[in-house]
Structure formats: structure tokens, C-alpha cells
Amino acid sequence: MSYRIELAPSAARAFTRLDRGIQRRIRDAIDGLQDNPRPAGVRKLTGADDLWRIRVGDYRVVYRIEDHRLLVLVVRIAHRRDIYRGK
């Protein structure tokens, strides 16, 4: 059972602004969500019913899992100091 990966427009913009090395690491982590959207180390965000986050070095990837549609929607990619602040 493989999940489809989609990036929200704001997450896609943030991804393109990153250094190539961190882009590669984040892309590998996101691609891994296709087979297992809840890998080891994943955390459900407090105060949000349907948001999860994975750590990739100093960066965080926040995403929503829609099991009924087999979809992982990446909603935010940012440095750990900025990820939980308002946009």
C-alpha cells in the first residue's frame, strides 16, 4: 500500500529555497513517507488533530496523513527555529 505525496504550494516554495544538500535529505525523507507515513521518530503535533512532523537534521517537515485517500500532504518545511511560529 503506497501513499501519494503532495506538497502544498507554500511547502514547495520553501523547499526550492533550501540548499541542494538539505533538499536531497528532505526529499529522501519525504519519499520514505510513501511506504510508511508514520516512520520511527515521527511525532503527532500537540494541538493539531491531524498534523505530524519528522526531523531532518535541523529542519522539520510537517504533514497531514489522509489514510482513506492514501495521501500524504506536506504542509510546511522549515528550520526548527521557525517551524512552529506563525507564517
ZALO-669253 format. One record per atom (N, C-alpha, C): x, y, z; residue in three letters; atom name; residue number from 1. Coordinates in Angstrom, 1 decimal, padded with zeros to 4 digits. Example, Ala and Ser with C-alpha at 12.3 -4.5 7.8 and 13.67 -1.06 7.14 Angstrom:
# ZALO-669253
SITE	013.2	-005.7	007.8	ALA	N	1 .
SITE	012.3	-004.5	007.8	ALA	CA	1 .
SITE	013.2	-003.3	007.8	ALA	C	1 .
SITE	012.8	-002.2	007.1	SER	N	2 .
SITE	013.7	-001.1	007.1	SER	CA	2 .
SITE	012.9	000.0	007.9	SER	C	2 .
# end
This chain:
# ZALO-669253
SITE	000.8	-001.2	000.0	MET	N	1 .
SITE	000.0	000.0	000.0	MET	CA	1 .
SITE	000.9	001.2	000.0	MET	C	1 .
SITE	001.0	001.9	-001.1	SER	N	2 .
SITE	001.8	003.1	-001.3	SER	CA	2 .
SITE	001.0	004.4	-001.2	SER	C	2 .
SITE	001.5	005.3	-000.5	TYR	N	3 .
SITE	000.8	006.6	-000.4	TYR	CA	3 .
SITE	001.3	007.6	-001.4	TYR	C	3 .
SITE	000.4	008.5	-001.9	ARG	N	4 .
SITE	000.8	009.5	-002.8	ARG	CA	4 .
SITE	001.3	010.7	-002.0	ARG	C	4 .
SITE	002.3	011.4	-002.5	ILE	N	5 .
SITE	002.9	012.5	-001.8	ILE	CA	5 .
SITE	002.6	013.8	-002.6	ILE	C	5 .
SITE	002.0	014.8	-001.9	GLU	N	6 .
SITE	001.8	016.1	-002.4	GLU	CA	6 .
SITE	002.4	017.2	-001.5	GLU	C	6 .
SITE	002.9	018.2	-002.1	LEU	N	7 .
SITE	003.4	019.4	-001.4	LEU	CA	7 .
SITE	002.4	020.5	-001.5	LEU	C	7 .
SITE	002.1	021.2	-000.4	ALA	N	8 .
SITE	001.3	022.4	-000.5	ALA	CA	8 .
SITE	002.2	023.5	-001.2	ALA	C	8 .
SITE	001.6	024.4	-001.9	PRO	N	9 .
SITE	002.4	025.4	-002.6	PRO	CA	9 .
SITE	003.4	026.1	-001.7	PRO	C	9 .
SITE	003.0	026.4	-000.5	SER	N	10 .
SITE	004.0	027.1	000.4	SER	CA	10 .
SITE	005.1	026.2	000.8	SER	C	10 .
SITE	004.9	024.9	000.9	ALA	N	11 .
SITE	005.9	023.9	001.2	ALA	CA	11 .
SITE	006.9	023.8	000.0	ALA	C	11 .
SITE	006.3	023.8	-001.2	ALA	N	12 .
SITE	007.1	023.6	-002.4	ALA	CA	12 .
SITE	008.0	024.8	-002.5	ALA	C	12 .
SITE	007.5	026.0	-002.3	ARG	N	13 .
SITE	008.3	027.2	-002.3	ARG	CA	13 .
SITE	009.5	027.2	-001.3	ARG	C	13 .
SITE	009.1	026.8	-000.1	ALA	N	14 .
SITE	010.2	026.7	000.9	ALA	CA	14 .
SITE	011.2	025.7	000.5	ALA	C	14 .
SITE	010.8	024.6	-000.1	PHE	N	15 .
SITE	011.8	023.5	-000.5	PHE	CA	15 .
SITE	012.7	024.1	-001.5	PHE	C	15 .
SITE	012.2	024.8	-002.5	THR	N	16 .
SITE	013.1	025.3	-003.6	THR	CA	16 .
SITE	014.1	026.3	-003.1	THR	C	16 .
SITE	013.9	027.0	-001.9	ARG	N	17 .
SITE	014.8	028.0	-001.4	ARG	CA	17 .
SITE	015.9	027.4	-000.6	ARG	C	17 .
SITE	015.8	026.1	-000.3	LEU	N	18 .
SITE	016.9	025.4	000.5	LEU	CA	18 .
SITE	018.1	025.1	-000.3	LEU	C	18 .
SITE	019.2	024.9	000.4	ASP	N	19 .
SITE	020.5	024.4	-000.1	ASP	CA	19 .
SITE	020.3	023.0	-000.8	ASP	C	19 .
SITE	021.0	022.8	-001.8	ARG	N	20 .
SITE	020.8	021.5	-002.5	ARG	CA	20 .
SITE	021.1	020.3	-001.6	ARG	C	20 .
SITE	022.0	020.3	-000.7	GLY	N	21 .
SITE	022.3	019.2	000.1	GLY	CA	21 .
SITE	021.1	018.9	001.1	GLY	C	21 .
SITE	020.6	019.9	001.7	ILE	N	22 .
SITE	019.4	019.7	002.6	ILE	CA	22 .
SITE	018.2	019.3	001.7	ILE	C	22 .
SITE	018.1	019.8	000.5	GLN	N	23 .
SITE	017.0	019.4	-000.4	GLN	CA	23 .
SITE	017.0	017.9	-000.6	GLN	C	23 .
SITE	018.2	017.4	-000.8	ARG	N	24 .
SITE	018.3	015.9	-001.1	ARG	CA	24 .
SITE	017.9	015.1	000.1	ARG	C	24 .
SITE	018.3	015.6	001.3	ARG	N	25 .
SITE	018.0	014.8	002.5	ARG	CA	25 .
SITE	016.5	014.9	002.8	ARG	C	25 .
SITE	015.9	016.1	002.6	ILE	N	26 .
SITE	014.5	016.2	002.8	ILE	CA	26 .
SITE	013.7	015.4	001.8	ILE	C	26 .
SITE	014.1	015.5	000.6	ARG	N	27 .
SITE	013.4	014.7	-000.5	ARG	CA	27 .
SITE	013.5	013.2	-000.2	ARG	C	27 .
SITE	014.6	012.7	000.3	ASP	N	28 .
SITE	014.7	011.3	000.7	ASP	CA	28 .
SITE	013.7	011.0	001.8	ASP	C	28 .
SITE	013.7	011.9	002.8	ALA	N	29 .
SITE	012.8	011.6	003.9	ALA	CA	29 .
SITE	011.3	011.6	003.5	ALA	C	29 .
SITE	011.0	012.6	002.6	ILE	N	30 .
SITE	009.6	012.7	002.1	ILE	CA	30 .
SITE	009.2	011.4	001.3	ILE	C	30 .
SITE	010.2	011.0	000.4	ASP	N	31 .
SITE	009.9	009.8	-000.4	ASP	CA	31 .
SITE	009.7	008.6	000.5	ASP	C	31 .
SITE	010.4	008.5	001.6	GLY	N	32 .
SITE	010.2	007.4	002.5	GLY	CA	32 .
SITE	008.8	007.4	003.1	GLY	C	32 .
SITE	008.1	008.5	003.1	LEU	N	33 .
SITE	006.7	008.5	003.6	LEU	CA	33 .
SITE	005.7	007.8	002.7	LEU	C	33 .
SITE	006.1	007.5	001.5	GLN	N	34 .
SITE	005.2	006.8	000.6	GLN	CA	34 .
SITE	004.9	005.4	001.1	GLN	C	34 .
SITE	005.9	004.7	001.6	ASP	N	35 .
SITE	005.7	003.4	002.1	ASP	CA	35 .
SITE	005.3	003.3	003.6	ASP	C	35 .
SITE	005.8	004.3	004.3	ASN	N	36 .
SITE	005.5	004.3	005.8	ASN	CA	36 .
SITE	005.3	005.7	006.2	ASN	C	36 .
SITE	004.0	006.2	006.3	PRO	N	37 .
SITE	003.8	007.6	006.6	PRO	CA	37 .
SITE	004.0	007.9	008.1	PRO	C	37 .
SITE	004.2	006.9	008.9	ARG	N	38 .
SITE	004.4	007.0	010.3	ARG	CA	38 .
SITE	005.7	006.3	010.7	ARG	C	38 .
SITE	006.9	006.8	010.2	PRO	N	39 .
SITE	008.2	006.1	010.5	PRO	CA	39 .
SITE	008.6	006.3	011.9	PRO	C	39 .
SITE	009.6	005.6	012.3	ALA	N	40 .
SITE	010.2	005.7	013.7	ALA	CA	40 .
SITE	010.6	007.2	013.8	ALA	C	40 .
SITE	010.3	007.8	015.0	GLY	N	41 .
SITE	010.7	009.1	015.3	GLY	CA	41 .
SITE	009.7	010.2	014.9	GLY	C	41 .
SITE	008.6	009.7	014.2	VAL	N	42 .
SITE	007.5	010.7	013.9	VAL	CA	42 .
SITE	006.8	011.1	015.1	VAL	C	42 .
SITE	006.3	012.4	015.1	ARG	N	43 .
SITE	005.6	012.9	016.3	ARG	CA	43 .
SITE	004.3	013.5	015.8	ARG	C	43 .
SITE	003.2	013.3	016.5	LYS	N	44 .
SITE	002.0	014.0	016.2	LYS	CA	44 .
SITE	002.1	015.3	016.9	LYS	C	44 .
SITE	001.7	016.4	016.2	LEU	N	45 .
SITE	001.8	017.7	016.8	LEU	CA	45 .
SITE	000.7	018.0	017.8	LEU	C	45 .
SITE	001.1	018.5	019.0	THR	N	46 .
SITE	000.1	018.9	020.0	THR	CA	46 .
SITE	-000.7	020.0	019.6	THR	C	46 .
SITE	-002.0	019.9	019.8	GLY	N	47 .
SITE	-002.9	021.0	019.5	GLY	CA	47 .
SITE	-003.5	020.9	018.0	GLY	C	47 .
SITE	-003.0	019.9	017.3	ALA	N	48 .
SITE	-003.5	019.7	015.9	ALA	CA	48 .
SITE	-003.9	018.2	015.8	ALA	C	48 .
SITE	-005.1	018.0	015.4	ASP	N	49 .
SITE	-005.6	016.6	015.3	ASP	CA	49 .
SITE	-005.0	015.8	014.2	ASP	C	49 .
SITE	-004.5	016.4	013.1	ASP	N	50 .
SITE	-004.1	015.6	012.0	ASP	CA	50 .
SITE	-002.8	016.0	011.4	ASP	C	50 .
SITE	-001.9	016.6	012.2	LEU	N	51 .
SITE	-000.6	017.0	011.7	LEU	CA	51 .
SITE	000.5	016.2	012.4	LEU	C	51 .
SITE	001.5	015.8	011.6	TRP	N	52 .
SITE	002.6	015.0	012.0	TRP	CA	52 .
SITE	003.9	015.7	011.6	TRP	C	52 .
SITE	005.0	015.4	012.3	ARG	N	53 .
SITE	006.3	016.0	011.9	ARG	CA	53 .
SITE	007.4	015.0	012.0	ARG	C	53 .
SITE	008.3	015.1	011.0	ILE	N	54 .
SITE	009.5	014.3	011.0	ILE	CA	54 .
SITE	010.7	015.3	011.1	ILE	C	54 .
SITE	011.8	014.9	011.7	ARG	N	55 .
SITE	013.0	015.7	011.8	ARG	CA	55 .
SITE	014.0	015.3	010.7	ARG	C	55 .
SITE	014.6	016.2	010.0	VAL	N	56 .
SITE	015.6	016.0	009.0	VAL	CA	56 .
SITE	016.7	017.0	009.4	VAL	C	56 .
SITE	017.6	016.6	010.2	GLY	N	57 .
SITE	018.7	017.5	010.7	GLY	CA	57 .
SITE	018.1	018.6	011.5	GLY	C	57 .
SITE	018.4	019.8	011.1	ASP	N	58 .
SITE	017.8	021.0	011.8	ASP	CA	58 .
SITE	016.5	021.4	011.2	ASP	C	58 .
SITE	016.0	020.7	010.2	TYR	N	59 .
SITE	014.8	021.0	009.6	TYR	CA	59 .
SITE	013.6	020.1	010.0	TYR	C	59 .
SITE	012.4	020.6	009.9	ARG	N	60 .
SITE	011.2	019.8	010.2	ARG	CA	60 .
SITE	010.3	019.8	009.0	ARG	C	60 .
SITE	009.7	018.7	008.8	VAL	N	61 .
SITE	008.7	018.5	007.7	VAL	CA	61 .
SITE	007.3	018.2	008.4	VAL	C	61 .
SITE	006.4	019.1	008.3	VAL	N	62 .
SITE	005.1	018.9	008.9	VAL	CA	62 .
SITE	004.1	018.5	007.8	VAL	C	62 .
SITE	003.3	017.4	008.1	TYR	N	63 .
SITE	002.5	016.9	007.0	TYR	CA	63 .
SITE	001.2	016.3	007.6	TYR	C	63 .
SITE	000.2	016.1	006.8	ARG	N	64 .
SITE	-001.1	015.6	007.1	ARG	CA	64 .
SITE	-001.2	014.2	006.4	ARG	C	64 .
SITE	-001.7	013.2	007.1	ILE	N	65 .
SITE	-002.0	011.9	006.5	ILE	CA	65 .
SITE	-003.5	011.7	006.3	ILE	C	65 .
SITE	-003.8	011.4	005.1	GLU	N	66 .
SITE	-005.2	011.1	004.8	GLU	CA	66 .
SITE	-005.3	009.6	004.4	GLU	C	66 .
SITE	-005.5	008.7	005.4	ASP	N	67 .
SITE	-005.5	007.3	005.1	ASP	CA	67 .
SITE	-006.5	006.8	004.2	ASP	C	67 .
SITE	-007.7	007.4	004.2	HIS	N	68 .
SITE	-008.8	007.0	003.3	HIS	CA	68 .
SITE	-008.5	007.3	001.8	HIS	C	68 .
SITE	-007.6	008.3	001.6	ARG	N	69 .
SITE	-007.2	008.6	000.2	ARG	CA	69 .
SITE	-005.8	008.1	-000.1	ARG	C	69 .
SITE	-005.1	007.5	000.8	LEU	N	70 .
SITE	-003.7	007.1	000.7	LEU	CA	70 .
SITE	-002.9	008.3	000.2	LEU	C	70 .
SITE	-003.0	009.4	001.0	LEU	N	71 .
SITE	-002.3	010.7	000.6	LEU	CA	71 .
SITE	-001.5	011.2	001.8	LEU	C	71 .
SITE	-000.3	011.7	001.5	VAL	N	72 .
SITE	000.5	012.4	002.5	VAL	CA	72 .
SITE	000.6	013.8	001.9	VAL	C	72 .
SITE	000.1	014.8	002.6	LEU	N	73 .
SITE	000.2	016.2	002.2	LEU	CA	73 .
SITE	001.2	017.0	003.0	LEU	C	73 .
SITE	002.3	017.4	002.4	VAL	N	74 .
SITE	003.3	018.1	003.2	VAL	CA	74 .
SITE	002.8	019.6	003.2	VAL	C	74 .
SITE	002.6	020.1	004.4	VAL	N	75 .
SITE	002.1	021.5	004.5	VAL	CA	75 .
SITE	003.2	022.5	004.9	VAL	C	75 .
SITE	004.3	022.0	005.5	ARG	N	76 .
SITE	005.3	023.0	005.9	ARG	CA	76 .
SITE	006.7	022.4	005.9	ARG	C	76 .
SITE	007.7	023.1	005.5	ILE	N	77 .
SITE	009.1	022.7	005.6	ILE	CA	77 .
SITE	009.8	023.9	006.1	ILE	C	77 .
SITE	010.5	023.8	007.2	ALA	N	78 .
SITE	011.2	025.0	007.7	ALA	CA	78 .
SITE	012.3	024.5	008.7	ALA	C	78 .
SITE	013.2	025.5	009.0	HIS	N	79 .
SITE	014.2	025.2	010.1	HIS	CA	79 .
SITE	013.5	025.1	011.4	HIS	C	79 .
SITE	014.1	024.4	012.3	ARG	N	80 .
SITE	013.4	024.1	013.6	ARG	CA	80 .
SITE	013.1	025.3	014.4	ARG	C	80 .
SITE	013.9	026.4	014.2	ARG	N	81 .
SITE	013.7	027.6	015.0	ARG	CA	81 .
SITE	012.4	028.4	014.4	ARG	C	81 .
SITE	012.0	028.1	013.2	ASP	N	82 .
SITE	010.9	028.8	012.6	ASP	CA	82 .
SITE	009.6	028.0	012.4	ASP	C	82 .
SITE	009.7	026.7	012.5	ILE	N	83 .
SITE	008.6	025.8	012.1	ILE	CA	83 .
SITE	007.3	026.0	012.8	ILE	C	83 .
SITE	007.4	026.3	014.1	TYR	N	84 .
SITE	006.2	026.4	014.9	TYR	CA	84 .
SITE	005.6	027.8	015.1	TYR	C	84 .
SITE	006.3	028.8	014.5	ARG	N	85 .
SITE	005.9	030.1	014.5	ARG	CA	85 .
SITE	004.8	030.4	013.4	ARG	C	85 .
SITE	004.1	031.4	013.6	GLY	N	86 .
SITE	003.1	031.8	012.5	GLY	CA	86 .
SITE	003.8	032.1	011.2	GLY	C	86 .
SITE	003.1	032.0	010.1	LYS	N	87 .
SITE	003.7	032.3	008.8	LYS	CA	87 .
SITE	004.1	033.7	008.7	LYS	C	87 .
# end
